[in-house]
Amino acid sequence: MRWGGAEAVRPGQRVGRFTVLAELASGGMGRVYLARSPAGRTVALKTLITNNADDRRRFAREVACAQRVHGIYTASVVDANPTAEVPWMAQEYVPAPSLKELVEDCGTLGADALHWVAAGMAEALASLHSAGLVHRDIKPSNVLLPVEGPRVIDFGISQAHDLTRTQSALGTVAYASPEQARGEPTTEASDVFSLGATLYYLAVGRPPYRDIEEISALELLMRAATGDTDVSGLPSALDALVLPCLDLDPRARPTPAELVAHCAGHLGEGPSARGDGGVLDARWTAAIERHRAERTDALRAALRHVGATGPSSRSGRSGPDEPTQAVAGAAGTVRLPGPPPTAASGRGRRVWWAVGGLVAAGALAGTLLVLSPWDGSGDGGAKGGAGAPDQPVRFLEVEREQPGACPGSGTSEATAFGTSQPGVPSGRGFTSDDRQQCVVVSTAPGMTVNRFREVSAFEDTEEGAPGGWSVRVTFQDKDAKAFTALTGKVTGRTEPTNSLAIVQGEGRLLARVAVIGRITGSEVVIATRLGRNEAQFLADVLGARS
């Protein structure tokens, strides 16, 4: 493979610690691949394919910017190595179409839906700006729209001089602020102008300039620099939202927080305020779901292909100093009963956790998590061994739960769409990777497991066992005692406070389990009746060694 050139990474090859599954997109400077981590987390892997020093610096800046951003409406960074022979960055994979694709395929948005999208985009800008960043390239193709709400991508990479590049000019200049088009310093207000231009596109079907399909890139740049916009055709119901964003004076443009408040006021408390895409036109919802299903099918096919051939040569450099990241599963409710009469085995007394939704097949379709193929020898034996999780695993007492992704601290994000969901105290909200479940934990310390004595996935064929594949962990002695005490503490409480949240990192929910009996002993079967892939995924998350 020729690094620094245009040659692509082939499926099955590795970049860093990620196995490439398929190519998603390519351009003059880089390519984006669908890839997975050793523990099965699916990511969008961006690689730089030019060897120009300026491009490498720009890519390194993009990585540094992206790693500083955390928010519900942005795609988070999983891992990166901007100094590798081929620089790369892995981000959360969002299987959703862009706003540009949706307008082209489905037409424009109505007032309620546009306010809903605008609120999410404004929240994303607030997250960026609070991290001290300016996006500089807000446009319809840089905003993905799953039904949960918009996701802003590619933050922090565009600079004013990029606007003169003919290949990208029409796609970028049409949404650039006048000061950016003139090559002047860009500010948070510049992003707001680009947001307004994007909202205009959603409402009318074109950028806010006349004859956009007939003029040259240079003419468009001139119009953008002088603020020679054409906002005819904008529905009057959207004037108060869109036009202030397009003000020529950056100081007169609203802030993202003001936009959120305006959208919340418009949406109110009615059904259109829901944060699940219910406000969208049926054509948009159908297109989003169709795109998700197509990407899921393609992903499964890629997983089968790579799983059959196995990972091949490593692409790029990877060393022991590369950071590891949390890998999460789709969360659900797991009931934790006491051991059945036949639970004894040659390995000692077992405790069965009957799975109710941890990695149910129905929950997997379209989520951001895809289970990795089985990488074992194919003999059907257990996968396991002593090992540490990617990050410590915590077992925390549940205080309450609510649908959807956890909002931010206080009530700021709870009011963004006019919903009545309460805010979540800082550090106490944990969201499943499919963003369908938020669990709020109590202030009790719970317990932390840095390493299990053993983790294994195995096919359970014993008489009287639940069947399917199961995952077993063996606690270290001190952790076994703490686990016994913790399960005894929550037993007998009312739902959902009789539950434990199994979490990793800051805000990532692996599962919520309901405990109906005090658990003793160091060996616990924590999940049963799984498919082979699901069992391997969970075992990998908990630290099983390949």
C-alpha positions as CSV (number, residue, x, y, z in Angstrom):
1,M,0.0,0.0,0.0
2,R,1.3,3.4,-1.0
3,W,0.9,5.9,1.9
4,G,0.5,9.5,1.1
5,G,-1.2,8.7,-2.2
6,A,-4.7,7.9,-3.4
7,E,-4.7,4.2,-2.8
8,A,-7.5,3.1,-0.5
9,V,-7.4,0.9,2.6
10,R,-9.0,-2.5,1.8
11,P,-11.7,-4.1,4.0
12,G,-10.1,-6.2,6.7
13,Q,-7.0,-4.1,7.0
14,R,-6.4,-2.1,10.1
15,V,-5.8,1.6,10.8
16,G,-4.5,1.9,14.4
17,R,-6.6,-0.5,16.4
18,F,-9.6,-0.3,14.0
19,T,-10.5,-2.9,11.4
20,V,-11.8,-1.3,8.2
21,L,-15.1,-2.7,6.9
22,A,-16.0,-0.5,4.0
23,E,-15.4,3.0,2.4
24,L,-18.1,5.6,3.1
25,A,-16.7,8.6,1.3
26,S,-13.7,10.1,-0.4
27,G,-12.3,13.4,-1.4
28,G,-9.2,15.2,-2.5
29,M,-7.6,15.2,0.9
30,G,-8.9,12.1,2.6
31,R,-11.2,9.1,2.9
32,V,-13.8,8.1,5.4
33,Y,-14.3,4.4,6.3
34,L,-16.7,2.4,8.3
35,A,-14.5,0.5,10.8
36,R,-14.8,-1.3,14.2
37,S,-12.7,-1.5,17.3
38,P,-11.5,-4.9,18.7
39,A,-14.5,-4.9,21.1
40,G,-17.0,-4.2,18.3
41,R,-17.7,-0.5,18.4
42,T,-18.6,0.9,15.0
43,V,-16.9,4.2,14.0
44,A,-16.4,6.5,11.1
45,L,-12.7,6.5,10.5
46,K,-11.3,9.5,8.7
47,T,-7.8,9.2,7.1
48,L,-5.7,11.9,5.5
49,I,-4.3,10.7,2.1
50,T,-2.2,13.7,1.1
51,N,1.3,14.2,2.4
52,N,1.3,18.0,2.3
53,A,2.6,19.6,5.4
54,D,-0.2,22.2,5.5
55,D,-2.8,19.5,5.2
56,R,-1.2,17.5,8.0
57,R,-1.3,20.5,10.2
58,R,-4.9,21.2,9.3
59,F,-5.8,17.6,10.1
60,A,-4.0,17.7,13.4
61,R,-5.9,20.9,14.2
62,E,-9.2,19.2,13.3
63,V,-8.4,16.3,15.6
64,A,-7.5,18.7,18.5
65,C,-10.7,20.6,18.0
66,A,-12.9,17.5,17.8
67,Q,-11.5,16.0,20.9
68,R,-12.5,19.1,22.9
69,V,-16.2,18.9,21.9
70,H,-18.8,17.0,23.9
71,G,-22.5,17.3,23.3
72,I,-25.6,15.4,22.3
73,Y,-25.8,17.1,18.9
74,T,-22.2,16.5,17.8
75,A,-20.4,13.3,16.8
76,S,-17.8,12.5,19.5
77,V,-14.3,11.4,18.9
78,V,-13.5,7.8,19.9
79,D,-9.7,7.7,19.2
80,A,-7.2,9.4,16.9
81,N,-3.5,9.5,15.9
82,P,-2.8,12.7,13.9
83,T,1.0,12.0,13.9
84,A,0.8,8.5,12.3
85,E,2.3,7.9,8.9
86,V,-1.3,8.2,7.7
87,P,-3.1,10.5,10.1
88,W,-6.5,9.2,11.2
89,M,-9.4,10.0,13.5
90,A,-12.3,7.7,14.6
91,Q,-15.6,9.3,15.4
92,E,-19.0,8.1,16.5
93,Y,-20.7,6.5,13.5
94,V,-24.1,8.1,12.8
95,P,-26.1,6.1,10.2
96,A,-28.2,9.0,9.0
97,P,-28.5,11.1,5.9
98,S,-27.4,14.7,5.7
99,L,-29.7,17.7,5.5
100,K,-28.6,18.2,1.9
101,E,-29.5,14.7,1.0
102,L,-32.9,15.0,2.7
103,V,-33.8,18.2,0.9
104,E,-32.7,16.9,-2.4
105,D,-34.7,13.7,-2.0
106,C,-37.7,14.8,0.1
107,G,-38.2,18.6,-0.4
108,T,-38.2,21.4,2.1
109,L,-39.2,21.5,5.8
110,G,-42.2,23.1,7.4
111,A,-42.0,25.7,10.2
112,D,-42.3,23.4,13.2
113,A,-39.9,20.8,11.9
114,L,-37.4,23.5,10.9
115,H,-37.5,25.0,14.4
116,W,-36.9,21.6,15.9
117,V,-33.8,21.1,13.7
118,A,-32.6,24.6,14.4
119,A,-32.8,24.0,18.1
120,G,-30.6,21.0,17.9
121,M,-28.1,22.7,15.6
122,A,-28.0,25.7,17.9
123,E,-27.3,23.4,20.8
124,A,-24.4,21.9,18.8
125,L,-23.0,25.4,18.2
126,A,-23.3,26.1,21.9
127,S,-21.2,23.0,22.7
128,L,-18.6,24.0,20.2
129,H,-18.4,27.6,21.3
130,S,-18.2,26.7,25.0
131,A,-15.1,24.7,24.1
132,G,-13.6,27.8,22.6
133,L,-14.1,26.6,19.0
134,V,-15.6,28.1,15.8
135,H,-16.9,25.5,13.3
136,R,-16.3,27.6,10.1
137,D,-18.1,25.2,7.8
138,I,-21.7,24.8,8.9
139,K,-23.7,23.7,5.8
140,P,-26.4,21.2,5.0
141,S,-23.9,18.4,4.1
142,N,-22.2,18.8,7.5
143,V,-25.3,18.1,9.5
144,L,-26.7,14.6,9.8
145,L,-30.2,13.9,10.9
146,P,-31.2,10.8,12.7
147,V,-34.7,10.8,14.2
148,E,-33.2,11.6,17.6
149,G,-32.0,15.0,16.4
150,P,-29.4,16.7,14.2
151,R,-25.7,15.9,14.6
152,V,-23.1,18.5,13.4
153,I,-19.9,16.9,12.0
154,D,-16.5,18.0,10.6
155,F,-16.0,20.8,13.2
156,G,-12.9,23.0,13.3
157,I,-11.4,22.2,9.9
158,S,-12.3,25.0,7.5
159,Q,-10.3,28.2,7.2
160,A,-11.1,31.3,5.1
161,H,-8.4,30.6,2.5
162,D,-10.1,27.3,1.8
163,L,-13.0,29.3,0.2
164,T,-10.9,30.1,-2.9
165,R,-10.5,26.4,-3.8
166,T,-12.7,26.0,-6.8
167,Q,-13.7,22.4,-6.1
168,S,-15.2,23.2,-2.7
169,A,-16.2,26.8,-3.2
170,L,-19.8,26.3,-4.3
171,G,-20.4,23.9,-1.4
172,T,-18.9,26.1,1.2
173,V,-19.1,29.8,0.1
174,A,-22.9,29.5,-0.3
175,Y,-23.2,29.2,3.5
176,A,-20.2,31.3,4.6
177,S,-20.6,34.5,6.5
178,P,-19.6,37.8,4.7
179,E,-16.6,38.2,7.0
180,Q,-15.4,34.7,6.3
181,A,-15.8,35.2,2.6
182,R,-13.6,38.3,2.9
183,G,-10.9,36.4,4.6
184,E,-11.4,38.2,7.9
185,P,-11.2,36.5,11.3
186,T,-14.2,34.3,12.0
187,T,-16.1,34.3,15.3
188,E,-19.1,32.5,16.9
189,A,-21.3,34.9,15.0
190,S,-19.9,33.6,11.7
191,D,-21.3,30.1,12.6
192,V,-24.7,31.7,13.3
193,F,-24.8,33.2,9.8
194,S,-24.0,29.8,8.3
195,L,-26.7,28.3,10.5
196,G,-29.1,30.8,9.1
197,A,-28.1,30.1,5.5
198,T,-28.6,26.4,6.2
199,L,-32.0,27.0,7.7
200,Y,-32.9,29.0,4.7
201,Y,-31.9,26.1,2.4
202,L,-34.1,23.8,4.5
203,A,-37.1,26.1,4.0
204,V,-36.7,27.2,0.4
205,G,-34.5,24.5,-1.2
206,R,-31.6,26.7,-2.2
207,P,-28.9,28.8,-0.5
208,P,-29.7,32.5,0.1
209,Y,-28.3,33.8,-3.2
210,R,-30.0,34.3,-6.6
211,D,-29.1,32.3,-9.7
212,I,-27.0,30.0,-7.5
213,E,-26.9,27.3,-10.2
214,E,-25.7,29.6,-12.9
215,I,-23.0,31.8,-11.4
216,S,-19.3,30.9,-11.1
217,A,-17.6,30.2,-7.8
218,L,-15.8,33.6,-8.0
219,E,-19.1,35.5,-8.5
220,L,-20.6,33.6,-5.6
221,L,-17.6,34.5,-3.4
222,M,-18.1,38.2,-4.4
223,R,-21.8,38.1,-3.4
224,A,-21.0,36.3,-0.2
225,A,-18.3,38.8,0.7
226,T,-20.6,41.8,0.1
227,G,-23.7,40.2,1.7
228,D,-25.6,40.3,-1.5
229,T,-28.2,37.7,-0.4
230,D,-31.6,36.9,-1.9
231,V,-34.0,35.7,0.8
232,S,-37.2,35.7,-1.3
233,G,-39.4,32.8,-0.9
234,L,-38.9,32.4,2.8
235,P,-42.2,31.7,4.6
236,S,-43.2,34.5,6.9
237,A,-43.4,32.1,9.8
238,L,-39.7,31.7,9.6
239,D,-38.6,35.4,9.3
240,A,-38.0,35.8,13.0
241,L,-35.8,32.7,13.1
242,V,-33.8,32.9,9.9
243,L,-33.4,36.6,9.0
244,P,-31.6,37.8,12.2
245,C,-29.0,35.1,11.6
246,L,-28.2,36.5,8.2
247,D,-27.6,40.1,9.5
248,L,-24.5,41.6,7.9
249,D,-23.4,42.9,11.3
250,P,-22.0,40.0,13.3
251,R,-22.9,41.8,16.5
252,A,-26.6,41.9,15.6
253,R,-26.9,38.2,15.1
254,P,-28.5,36.1,17.8
255,T,-26.4,33.8,20.0
256,P,-27.0,30.0,19.9
257,A,-28.6,30.3,23.4
258,E,-31.0,32.9,22.1
259,L,-31.9,30.7,19.1
260,V,-32.6,27.8,21.4
261,A,-34.9,29.9,23.5
262,H,-36.7,31.2,20.4
263,C,-37.2,27.7,19.1
264,A,-38.5,26.5,22.4
265,G,-41.0,29.4,22.5
266,H,-42.2,28.4,19.1
267,L,-42.5,24.7,19.7
268,G,-44.1,25.1,23.2
269,E,-45.2,22.0,25.1
270,G,-47.2,20.4,22.3
271,P,-46.6,17.2,20.4
272,S,-44.3,19.0,18.0
273,A,-41.9,19.6,20.8
274,R,-40.9,15.9,21.0
275,G,-37.3,15.2,20.6
276,D,-37.8,11.9,18.6
277,G,-38.3,13.3,15.1
278,G,-42.1,13.1,15.4
279,V,-42.4,16.7,14.2
280,L,-40.8,15.8,10.8
281,D,-42.7,15.4,7.6
282,A,-43.5,11.7,6.9
283,R,-41.3,11.8,3.8
284,W,-38.3,12.8,5.9
285,T,-39.0,10.3,8.6
286,A,-39.3,7.5,6.0
287,A,-36.1,8.6,4.2
288,I,-34.2,8.6,7.5
289,E,-35.4,5.2,8.5
290,R,-34.7,3.8,5.0
291,H,-31.2,5.2,5.1
292,R,-30.6,3.7,8.6
293,A,-31.9,0.3,7.4
294,E,-29.7,0.4,4.3
295,R,-26.7,1.3,6.3
296,T,-27.4,-1.4,8.9
297,D,-27.8,-4.0,6.1
298,A,-24.6,-2.9,4.5
299,L,-22.8,-2.9,7.8
300,R,-23.9,-6.5,8.5
301,A,-22.8,-7.6,5.1
302,A,-19.4,-5.9,5.7
303,L,-19.1,-7.6,9.1
304,R,-19.8,-11.0,7.5
305,H,-17.2,-10.4,4.8
306,V,-14.5,-9.2,7.2
307,G,-15.4,-11.9,9.7
308,A,-15.0,-14.5,7.1
309,T,-11.6,-13.3,5.9
310,G,-10.3,-12.0,9.2
311,P,-8.2,-8.9,9.8
312,S,-5.2,-8.6,7.6
313,S,-2.1,-6.4,7.5
314,R,-2.1,-3.3,9.7
315,S,-2.4,0.0,8.1
316,G,-0.7,3.0,9.7
317,R,1.1,2.9,13.0
318,S,-0.1,1.8,16.3
319,G,1.8,1.7,19.4
320,P,1.4,0.8,23.1
321,D,1.0,4.5,24.0
322,E,-2.1,4.9,21.9
323,P,-5.1,5.7,24.3
324,T,-7.8,3.2,24.7
325,Q,-11.4,4.3,24.8
326,A,-14.6,3.1,26.3
327,V,-16.7,0.6,24.3
328,A,-20.3,0.4,25.0
329,G,-23.3,-1.8,24.4
330,A,-26.9,-1.1,23.7
331,A,-28.5,-0.7,27.1
332,G,-31.7,-2.3,28.3
333,T,-33.4,-3.8,31.3
334,V,-31.9,-7.0,32.8
335,R,-33.6,-8.7,35.6
336,L,-31.4,-10.3,38.2
337,P,-33.1,-13.3,39.9
338,G,-31.7,-15.6,42.5
339,P,-30.1,-18.9,41.3
340,P,-32.4,-21.6,40.1
341,P,-32.3,-25.0,41.8
342,T,-30.2,-26.5,39.0
343,A,-27.7,-23.6,38.8
344,A,-24.8,-25.5,40.4
345,S,-22.0,-26.7,38.1
346,G,-18.5,-28.0,38.2
347,R,-17.3,-24.4,38.4
348,G,-19.3,-23.7,41.6
349,R,-22.6,-21.9,42.3
350,R,-23.9,-19.7,39.5
351,V,-26.3,-16.8,39.4
352,W,-28.3,-16.2,36.3
353,W,-29.2,-12.8,34.9
354,A,-32.1,-13.2,32.5
355,V,-31.7,-10.8,29.7
356,G,-34.7,-8.6,28.9
357,G,-33.2,-6.1,26.5
358,L,-29.4,-5.8,26.9
359,V,-28.6,-6.6,23.3
360,A,-31.9,-7.7,21.9
361,A,-31.9,-8.0,18.2
362,G,-34.7,-5.5,17.8
363,A,-32.8,-2.9,19.7
364,L,-29.7,-3.3,17.4
365,A,-31.3,-2.3,14.2
366,G,-30.1,1.2,13.3
367,T,-28.3,1.9,16.5
368,L,-24.7,3.3,16.6
369,L,-23.5,0.0,18.0
370,V,-22.9,-3.0,15.8
371,L,-21.6,-6.2,17.3
372,S,-18.3,-7.5,16.0
373,P,-18.1,-10.9,14.3
374,W,-16.8,-13.8,16.2
375,D,-13.1,-13.9,16.0
376,G,-12.5,-17.2,17.7
377,S,-11.2,-20.3,16.1
378,G,-14.7,-21.4,15.0
379,D,-14.8,-24.4,17.3
380,G,-17.6,-23.1,19.4
381,G,-15.5,-22.9,22.5
382,A,-15.6,-20.1,25.1
383,K,-13.8,-16.8,24.5
384,G,-12.3,-15.4,27.6
385,G,-9.4,-15.1,30.0
386,A,-8.2,-12.5,32.6
387,G,-8.1,-9.0,31.3
388,A,-9.0,-5.4,32.0
389,P,-11.9,-3.5,30.5
390,D,-11.1,-0.7,28.1
391,Q,-12.1,1.6,31.0
392,P,-13.1,0.7,34.5
393,V,-16.6,-0.7,34.9
394,R,-18.8,0.9,37.5
395,F,-21.9,-0.5,39.1
396,L,-24.0,2.4,40.4
397,E,-27.4,2.7,42.1
398,V,-30.2,4.0,39.9
399,E,-32.2,6.9,41.0
400,R,-34.5,7.3,37.9
401,E,-34.6,6.7,34.2
402,Q,-36.2,8.4,31.2
403,P,-36.4,7.8,27.4
404,G,-33.9,9.3,25.0
405,A,-30.4,10.7,25.5
406,C,-29.7,12.4,28.8
407,P,-30.0,16.2,28.7
408,G,-27.3,18.4,30.1
409,S,-27.0,19.6,33.6
410,G,-29.8,21.8,35.0
411,T,-32.7,22.3,32.5
412,S,-31.0,24.0,29.5
413,E,-31.3,21.0,27.2
414,A,-34.6,19.9,28.6
415,T,-36.1,23.2,27.4
416,A,-34.5,23.2,24.0
417,F,-37.5,21.4,22.4
418,G,-40.1,22.4,24.9
419,T,-40.1,19.0,26.6
420,S,-40.9,18.5,30.3
421,Q,-38.0,16.1,31.0
422,P,-35.9,17.3,33.9
423,G,-32.3,18.1,33.6
424,V,-29.7,15.7,34.8
425,P,-27.1,16.6,37.5
426,S,-23.6,16.8,36.2
427,G,-21.8,13.5,36.1
428,R,-24.9,11.5,37.0
429,G,-26.5,10.9,33.6
430,F,-25.6,7.9,31.5
431,T,-26.9,7.3,27.9
432,S,-27.1,4.1,25.9
433,D,-25.3,4.1,22.6
434,D,-28.6,3.9,20.7
435,R,-29.6,7.1,22.6
436,Q,-32.9,5.6,23.6
437,Q,-32.3,5.3,27.3
438,C,-31.1,7.7,30.0
439,V,-30.3,6.5,33.5
440,V,-29.7,8.9,36.3
441,V,-27.7,7.4,39.1
442,S,-27.8,8.3,42.8
443,T,-25.0,10.0,44.7
444,A,-24.1,6.7,46.4
445,P,-20.5,5.6,45.5
446,G,-21.4,2.2,44.1
447,M,-18.5,0.1,43.1
448,T,-15.7,0.2,40.5
449,V,-14.1,-2.9,38.9
450,N,-10.8,-2.2,37.2
451,R,-10.1,-5.9,36.4
452,F,-12.1,-9.1,36.6
453,R,-10.4,-12.3,37.5
454,E,-11.9,-13.9,34.5
455,V,-14.4,-13.0,31.7
456,S,-15.7,-15.6,29.3
457,A,-18.4,-16.0,26.7
458,F,-19.7,-19.6,26.3
459,E,-22.5,-21.6,24.8
460,D,-24.7,-22.9,27.6
461,T,-26.0,-26.4,26.8
462,E,-26.6,-27.6,30.4
463,E,-29.9,-29.1,31.2
464,G,-32.1,-26.5,32.9
465,A,-30.0,-23.6,31.7
466,P,-31.5,-20.7,29.8
467,G,-29.8,-21.7,26.6
468,G,-28.0,-19.7,23.9
469,W,-24.7,-17.9,24.7
470,S,-23.9,-16.5,28.1
471,V,-21.2,-14.2,29.6
472,R,-19.6,-15.0,32.9
473,V,-17.4,-12.9,35.1
474,T,-15.4,-13.8,38.1
475,F,-14.8,-10.9,40.5
476,Q,-11.6,-10.4,42.5
477,D,-12.3,-11.2,46.2
478,K,-12.7,-7.6,47.3
479,D,-15.0,-6.8,44.4
480,A,-17.1,-10.0,45.1
481,K,-17.8,-8.8,48.6
482,A,-18.6,-5.3,47.4
483,F,-21.0,-6.7,44.8
484,T,-22.8,-8.8,47.3
485,A,-23.2,-5.8,49.6
486,L,-24.4,-3.6,46.7
487,T,-27.0,-6.1,45.4
488,G,-28.3,-6.5,49.0
489,K,-28.6,-2.8,49.3
490,V,-30.9,-2.3,46.3
491,T,-33.0,-5.5,46.7
492,G,-36.5,-4.8,47.7
493,R,-36.7,-1.2,46.5
494,T,-39.4,0.0,44.2
495,E,-38.7,0.1,40.4
496,P,-36.4,1.6,39.1
497,T,-34.4,2.2,42.3
498,N,-34.0,-1.5,42.8
499,S,-31.6,-1.4,39.8
500,L,-27.9,-1.1,39.1
501,A,-26.5,0.9,36.2
502,I,-23.4,-0.7,34.6
503,V,-21.5,2.1,33.1
504,Q,-18.1,3.1,31.6
505,G,-16.5,6.4,31.2
506,E,-18.4,9.7,31.4
507,G,-22.0,9.2,30.4
508,R,-21.9,5.7,28.7
509,L,-24.5,3.2,29.8
510,L,-23.8,-0.5,29.2
511,A,-27.0,-1.8,30.9
512,R,-29.5,-1.2,33.6
513,V,-30.2,-4.3,35.7
514,A,-33.1,-4.8,38.1
515,V,-32.0,-6.8,41.2
516,I,-34.5,-9.1,42.9
517,G,-32.2,-10.9,45.3
518,R,-28.9,-10.5,47.1
519,I,-26.0,-12.1,45.2
520,T,-23.2,-14.0,46.8
521,G,-20.1,-15.7,45.5
522,S,-17.4,-14.4,43.1
523,E,-18.6,-16.0,39.9
524,V,-21.6,-14.6,38.2
525,V,-23.2,-15.3,34.9
526,I,-24.3,-11.7,34.0
527,A,-26.1,-12.4,30.7
528,T,-27.8,-15.4,29.2
529,R,-29.7,-16.3,26.0
530,L,-27.5,-14.1,23.8
531,G,-26.4,-14.7,20.3
532,R,-22.8,-15.6,19.8
533,N,-21.8,-12.1,18.6
534,E,-23.7,-10.4,21.4
535,A,-21.9,-12.6,24.0
536,Q,-18.5,-11.8,22.5
537,F,-19.3,-8.1,22.4
538,L,-20.2,-8.0,26.1
539,A,-17.2,-10.1,27.1
540,D,-14.9,-7.8,25.1
541,V,-16.4,-4.7,26.8
542,L,-15.7,-6.3,30.2
543,G,-12.1,-7.2,29.4
544,A,-12.0,-10.7,27.9
545,R,-8.8,-11.4,26.0
546,S,-8.9,-12.7,22.5
